[in-house]
Amino acid sequence: KEEPWVLEPAKKWLNLFLKPNMIVFEYGSGGSTPFFARRVKKIVSVEFQLFWFLGVLIALWRRRITNFKLHLSRPETGKQMDIKYRSADQILHSFSYKKFVTTIDRYPNRCFNLVFIDGRARNNCIKHAISKVKRGGYIFLDDSNRTSYQTGKNYLKKYKEINLDTATAWKIL
């Protein structure tokens, strides 16, 4: 389905906010990727699961959507793993998502109108996203009601917050 897996208040906000001249960065691809692509100038997305990455890529090609850049960034394990980039999900604690999180660092500061966070290691995604959002743009955190994301939310305390039920958007000034 061509829509983000968020509740109705968040979908309504996204539909009102998104404009054809915008550039969006997305942590975690899926139904939201074609949703964004149909509404903005460009969508940049990073995914860590190969099958999900390929599925989204095929879906975009089938729909003849071309205004996207998809990155595949697999998690690391073992000795090379940076434990600061683990997922908040205890089941996935043996993986580091550093490459996934830092994919956004390939892009210049203040180049995205929206950073949509619905992937792993969300606290670190927030930390890396702040400098990448244009003034007046937003960081959108899905499932922001989870206590495991409090560290990331603390990075955003000085910004205006819009509560969208189980998601939150912060306006970057």
C-alpha positions as CSV (number, residue, x, y, z in Angstrom):
1,K,0.0,0.0,0.0
2,E,1.3,3.4,-0.9
3,E,1.2,5.1,2.5
4,P,3.2,5.3,5.7
5,W,2.2,3.0,8.5
6,V,1.2,5.7,10.8
7,L,-2.1,6.7,12.4
8,E,-4.6,9.0,10.8
9,P,-3.5,12.3,12.5
10,A,0.1,11.8,11.3
11,K,-1.1,11.0,7.7
12,K,-3.2,14.1,7.7
13,W,-0.3,16.2,8.9
14,L,2.0,14.7,6.2
15,N,-0.5,15.4,3.5
16,L,-0.8,19.0,4.6
17,F,2.9,19.6,5.1
18,L,4.4,17.9,2.0
19,K,4.9,20.1,-1.2
20,P,6.2,19.3,-4.7
21,N,9.5,21.2,-4.2
22,M,10.5,19.3,-1.0
23,I,13.3,16.8,-0.4
24,V,12.6,14.1,2.2
25,F,15.0,11.7,3.9
26,E,13.5,8.5,5.2
27,Y,15.0,6.0,7.7
28,G,13.3,2.7,6.8
29,S,11.6,2.3,3.4
30,G,8.2,0.8,2.7
31,G,4.8,2.0,1.7
32,S,5.8,5.5,2.8
33,T,8.5,5.6,0.0
34,P,6.1,5.8,-3.0
35,F,3.8,8.0,-0.8
36,F,6.6,10.5,-0.4
37,A,7.8,10.1,-4.0
38,R,4.3,11.1,-5.4
39,R,4.2,14.3,-3.3
40,V,7.8,15.7,-3.2
41,K,10.6,16.5,-5.6
42,K,12.9,13.7,-4.2
43,I,12.8,11.0,-1.6
44,V,16.1,9.6,-0.2
45,S,15.6,6.4,1.8
46,V,17.9,4.0,3.7
47,E,16.9,0.4,4.4
48,F,18.8,-2.3,6.3
49,Q,16.8,-5.4,5.2
50,L,17.8,-6.7,1.7
51,F,14.4,-8.2,0.9
52,W,12.6,-5.1,2.0
53,F,15.0,-2.9,0.0
54,L,14.4,-5.0,-3.2
55,G,10.7,-5.1,-2.7
56,V,10.5,-1.3,-2.4
57,L,12.8,-0.9,-5.4
58,I,10.7,-3.2,-7.6
59,A,7.5,-1.4,-6.5
60,L,8.9,2.0,-7.4
61,W,10.1,0.7,-10.8
62,R,6.7,-0.8,-11.5
63,R,5.0,2.5,-10.8
64,R,7.5,4.3,-13.0
65,I,8.6,6.4,-10.1
66,T,12.1,7.9,-10.6
67,N,12.5,10.7,-8.1
68,F,14.1,8.5,-5.5
69,K,17.5,7.4,-4.1
70,L,17.5,4.1,-2.1
71,H,20.4,3.1,0.0
72,L,21.0,-0.4,1.4
73,S,22.9,-0.4,4.7
74,R,23.2,-3.8,6.4
75,P,23.7,-4.0,10.2
76,E,27.2,-5.0,11.5
77,T,27.9,-7.7,14.1
78,G,31.0,-9.0,15.8
79,K,34.2,-7.1,16.7
80,Q,33.7,-4.3,14.2
81,M,30.3,-3.5,15.7
82,D,29.9,0.0,17.3
83,I,27.6,-0.7,20.3
84,K,26.6,3.0,20.5
85,Y,24.4,2.4,17.4
86,R,22.4,-0.6,18.6
87,S,18.6,-0.8,18.2
88,A,16.5,0.0,21.3
89,D,14.9,-3.4,20.6
90,Q,16.6,-5.9,22.9
91,I,16.1,-8.8,20.5
92,L,18.3,-6.9,18.0
93,H,21.0,-5.8,20.5
94,S,23.7,-7.9,18.9
95,F,23.6,-5.7,15.8
96,S,25.0,-2.2,15.2
97,Y,23.2,0.1,12.8
98,K,26.0,2.7,12.5
99,K,26.1,2.5,8.7
100,F,22.3,2.8,8.5
101,V,22.2,5.8,10.8
102,T,25.1,7.6,9.3
103,T,23.9,7.3,5.7
104,I,22.4,10.8,6.1
105,D,25.8,12.2,6.8
106,R,26.6,11.8,3.0
107,Y,24.3,14.7,2.4
108,P,24.9,18.4,3.1
109,N,23.6,20.2,6.2
110,R,20.2,21.8,5.9
111,C,19.2,20.0,2.7
112,F,16.0,18.1,3.7
113,N,12.6,19.5,4.4
114,L,11.6,16.4,6.4
115,V,13.5,13.5,8.0
116,F,11.0,10.7,8.6
117,I,12.3,8.2,11.2
118,D,10.7,4.8,11.2
119,G,13.8,2.5,11.3
120,R,16.3,1.1,13.8
121,A,18.5,3.0,16.3
122,R,16.1,5.9,16.2
123,N,17.8,7.8,19.0
124,N,20.9,8.0,16.9
125,C,18.9,8.7,13.8
126,I,17.5,11.8,15.5
127,K,21.0,12.9,16.6
128,H,22.4,12.7,13.0
129,A,19.3,14.2,11.4
130,I,19.1,17.5,13.2
131,S,21.8,19.3,11.2
132,K,20.4,17.9,7.9
133,V,17.0,19.5,8.2
134,K,16.4,22.9,6.6
135,R,15.2,25.7,8.9
136,G,11.4,25.4,9.0
137,G,11.6,21.7,8.2
138,Y,10.7,18.8,10.5
139,I,12.0,15.7,12.1
140,F,9.2,13.1,12.3
141,L,9.5,10.2,14.7
142,D,7.0,7.4,14.4
143,D,6.2,5.5,17.6
144,S,7.4,8.5,19.6
145,N,5.3,7.4,22.6
146,R,7.8,4.6,23.3
147,T,10.0,5.2,26.3
148,S,13.0,3.8,24.6
149,Y,13.2,6.9,22.3
150,Q,13.4,9.4,25.2
151,T,17.1,9.9,24.6
152,G,16.5,11.0,21.0
153,K,13.5,13.1,22.0
154,N,15.8,14.9,24.5
155,Y,17.9,16.1,21.6
156,L,14.8,17.9,20.3
157,K,13.6,19.6,23.5
158,K,14.4,23.1,22.2
159,Y,12.3,22.7,19.1
160,K,8.5,23.1,18.6
161,E,6.7,19.8,19.0
162,I,3.6,18.7,17.2
163,N,1.9,15.6,18.8
164,L,0.4,13.4,16.2
165,D,-0.9,10.6,18.4
166,T,1.8,7.9,18.4
167,A,4.1,10.0,16.3
168,T,5.6,13.4,16.9
169,A,7.1,16.1,14.5
170,W,9.6,18.7,15.6
171,K,10.1,22.0,13.7
172,I,13.7,22.8,13.2
173,L,14.5,26.5,13.5
